[in-house]
Amino acid sequence: MGAIKQDTPKETAQKTIALLQLTRIGDIVQTVQMVKELREVNPEYRVVLIARKQFANPLSFLLKDLFDETILLDFDDLLNTQGTLNLAGVRKNIQTFVNRINSQNVSVLINLSFSKTSNYLASLINSEHKIGTRFDRNANIQVTDKWSQFVYSNIMTGPMCPFNLVDVFKLIVGVKATKKNIEKKEFKTKTKLVIHPFASQEKKMWKPSKWVEVVFKLLKNDDKLTISLVGSSAERNASEEITNSPLLKEFKNRINNLTGLTSIKELYDTFDDETLFVGHDSMVGHVAALKGVQTLTISLGTVRPHETTPYGDNNYNLSPRTKCFPCFPNDECAFKQCHADISYQTVVTSIKQLTKEGKVTEEFIVKENSTFHLNSANLYKSSFSDNGLLKINPVISNTSDVKDVMRAYYRLSWLYMLNEIEENLDYPEISQKVYAELLTLMNGLQHYFELADFGMKYSRYILEEISGETPNLSNIKAYSSKIDEIDGLHLVIKENFPLLAPLVDFSIILKGNLFGSNVVELTESSFYAYSDLANHSKIIYDLNEKTITEFKIKNNKINSIAQR
Amino acid sequence: MSNFSKEIVDALDSLKKSAADGKEHTNEEMEVLFLASLLEEENNGRN
C-alpha cells in the first residue's frame, strides 16, 4: 500500500503581545476594555499583561480569562534580598523579573503607561518590536510610533486630547476601528444609585458636605430610591461624614454605606440594570461602565472629560466651565472654583431624569435649572462614532467653547493624518465669542503652514546639495541652521496661539524621533515630517474656514429675517 | 541615610559621570535607573 505523501503545513509560532501597564486600577480597567476588543478582532495573538501587583490583584477576576498571562511587578518582592537589603540583591531580583518577561518571547512590547518607571522597564525587556515610550542607552526618551508620539505630545502636555483613553490604547495597539453593535436594552427604572463620592486627589472631588446635599435631595424627592456609598477602606471616615450628617437622619434606612466593605469583584457583581452610577473620575466608574451600567461623572480639578468618561454609550459627564479647568496635578489651588461651578442642583436634576428615563435632555435640564447654574457647567453625553470610537457631545446646544471646537477639528485631523480614518463632523454650533476666537486662529494656522512649507524646502535643499557632485558643506550647514530657526519659530506660534499647542508639540516630538542612520535618511525623514505637518495644518485651516463661513451665512440669514 | 540608599546614590552618581564622559548606559545602569524611579514613585504614593 502506497503511502500518500502529505505536505505538513509549517507551524507558525503564536505571536506574543506584551502590554506594559504600570499605572493605577482605573488604567488597568481601561486596558481591559481595549483588550476585549483586541481579542475579538485578533484572537490569534497571545496577550500578556505586565502590571503592578497592588493594582492588578483586585482585578484578577477580570484579568484571568482575558490575558494568557499576567506578570506582576511586586515592589516588596524586588526589595526582598537575602540578609540586609543591598543593591546587588535587588538588581538580581530585577533581572529575575525581567527574565520572566523575556521568557515569554515577546514579539511586540507596548508601553501603555508613559511613566518614567515603565520607560526604563521597557528598555530592559527584549522584544522584536517596541511601541510606546522607552529610554535609549543615553537615557533619552524614544517614541517612534505615531500614536505614542501623539500621547507624549498631546496628553502629557495639555488638555486638548479629543479621544477617550480606551480608544487611545486601541489606536496605539492597532485595534481595527469598526462600528459598534450597541445592544438595545429595554429601559428599566433605576432604583439603585451607587455613589462613589471620592477620587485619588482632593482636587478631583467635592467635600462630603456637598454630597450630603445631593443625597438628601434625591432621597427626599424619590421614595423608591436607595443609595449605596462605595469606596476603599481609606475612604471610610469620609463616607461616614456623609452618612452621619443630621440632615440624612430620617433617610438612614435607604442609605447603605458599603465604603471599605466590598471588593471590586463584589461591587462589579452588584451592578445590574436597575443601577445608576454617580461619582467623580475614579476606577469605580470604569468598572461600572465595563459591566454596562450607565454613569454620571462629575469631573473636577485635573480630570479631562474627553479622555476619562467611562467607556460606554449614553454615559454623562458634568464638568465646570471654570477658566483654569482642567488644571495640572502640581498646580496650586486654594479656592477650588471648579468645585463651586457645578451645583448640586444640576447633579440632582440630571440624576432625576436618568433614573426615570435613562437620559438627560436639553429641554428637561433647562427647565429644571436656573441659567445661573447651567452657565457655569458643561453637560456631555457619550456615544460611539461610526468607527466605534467614543465621543462626548454637549447636551445643551450652543454651549461649545473654543476648546470644544478645536478638539473636534483635532479629532478629525489626527484620525486622518495618523490612521487615514475618516469621521464626519457636523458644523459646530458656535457663539459670536467663539467665532471671534476662531477667526484669530486663522493667522496662526497660516504661519504654521508656511513654516512647515519652509521646512520642506530647506530639507529638499540639503538633499539636493548632498546628491550634487561636489556637496558644499557650508551650504548644508546654512540650510540646517534655517531648519533650526523654523523649529524655534514653531514655539513662537505656540506662545501666541496656545490652541495650536497640540500641533507644535507633536512637531517637536516628530522632529526629535526622525528615522535614519545617516544625513540623507534623516533629511528625507525631516522632509516627510514637515510635509505631514503642513498637511495637518491645512486640514485644520480648512475646517476652521468652513465653520467660520457657515456661522457667517447663518448669522446673515438671521439678520435679514430680523430686518424684514 | 541607610546603606541601601547610599548604594543607590553612589550608583546614580557614577552613572551620571560615565554619561558625562559620553558613555552609553550599561544594562546594570539601566536597572539602577529603573529601581530609582520605582522607589521614587512608591515613596510618592502615586502610580
Interface residues (C-beta under 8 A of the other chain):
Chain A: L22 T23 R24 R52 F75 L78 T84 L85 N86 L87 V90 R91 I94 Q95 S113 S115 K116 T117 Y120 L121 S123 L124 F135 R137 N138 A139
Chain B: S2 N3 F4 E7 I8 A11 A19 E24 H25 N27 E28 M30 E31 V32 L33 F34 L35 S37 L38 E40 E41 E42 N47
